[in-house]
Amino acid sequence: MKKWYDIIPYLIFGLGIIMDIGVNLTGIYIIPVTESYMDNIFAGIMTVSVMCFTLITLIASFLDNRLFGV
């Protein structure tokens, strides 16, 4: 059984499409997309990707039980 909050990603995606069509038709925008905005989005994506890579590396290293000599 789905919960009510399972539809939130679909609503956000639909709202984005509606906003995009509205900007194309009228030229009026709600969220201004500037160069600094895009730089911040890129920095956030890079931060999340590095954190995921680090987490995967830590998990893989904990699962490795080899000993290289005494």
C-alpha positions as CSV (number, residue, x, y, z in Angstrom):
1,M,0.0,0.0,0.0
2,K,1.4,3.4,-1.0
3,K,1.7,6.2,1.4
4,W,0.6,9.7,0.6
5,Y,4.2,11.0,0.5
6,D,5.1,8.5,-2.2
7,I,3.7,10.9,-4.8
8,I,5.8,13.9,-3.8
9,P,8.6,13.2,-6.4
10,Y,6.0,13.0,-9.1
11,L,4.4,16.2,-8.0
12,I,7.8,18.0,-8.0
13,F,8.6,16.6,-11.5
14,G,5.2,17.7,-12.8
15,L,5.5,21.1,-11.3
16,G,8.9,21.5,-12.9
17,I,7.5,20.6,-16.3
18,I,4.6,23.1,-15.8
19,M,7.0,25.8,-14.8
20,D,9.2,25.2,-17.8
21,I,6.2,25.3,-20.2
22,G,5.0,28.5,-18.5
23,V,8.4,30.2,-19.0
24,N,8.5,29.2,-22.7
25,L,5.0,30.6,-23.3
26,T,5.0,33.7,-21.2
27,G,8.7,34.5,-20.5
28,I,7.8,35.0,-16.8
29,Y,9.9,33.0,-14.4
30,I,9.6,32.2,-10.7
31,I,13.1,30.9,-10.0
32,P,15.9,33.0,-11.7
33,V,18.7,30.7,-12.9
34,T,21.9,32.6,-12.8
35,E,25.5,31.5,-13.2
36,S,26.1,31.4,-9.5
37,Y,22.9,29.3,-9.1
38,M,24.2,26.8,-11.6
39,D,27.7,26.8,-9.9
40,N,26.0,26.0,-6.5
41,I,24.0,23.2,-8.1
42,F,27.2,21.7,-9.6
43,A,29.0,22.0,-6.3
44,G,26.2,20.2,-4.5
45,I,26.2,17.4,-7.1
46,M,30.0,17.0,-6.8
47,T,29.8,17.0,-3.0
48,V,27.2,14.2,-3.0
49,S,29.0,12.1,-5.6
50,V,32.3,12.3,-3.6
51,M,30.5,11.4,-0.4
52,C,28.9,8.4,-2.1
53,F,32.3,7.3,-3.5
54,T,33.8,7.6,-0.1
55,L,31.0,5.6,1.5
56,I,31.3,2.8,-1.1
57,T,35.1,2.7,-0.5
58,L,34.7,2.4,3.3
59,I,32.1,-0.3,3.0
60,A,34.3,-2.3,0.5
61,S,37.3,-1.9,2.8
62,F,35.4,-3.2,5.9
63,L,34.3,-6.3,4.0
64,D,37.8,-7.2,3.0
65,N,39.3,-9.6,5.6
66,R,42.7,-10.4,4.1
67,L,45.8,-10.2,6.2
68,F,49.1,-9.5,4.4
69,G,51.5,-11.1,6.8
70,V,52.6,-11.0,10.4
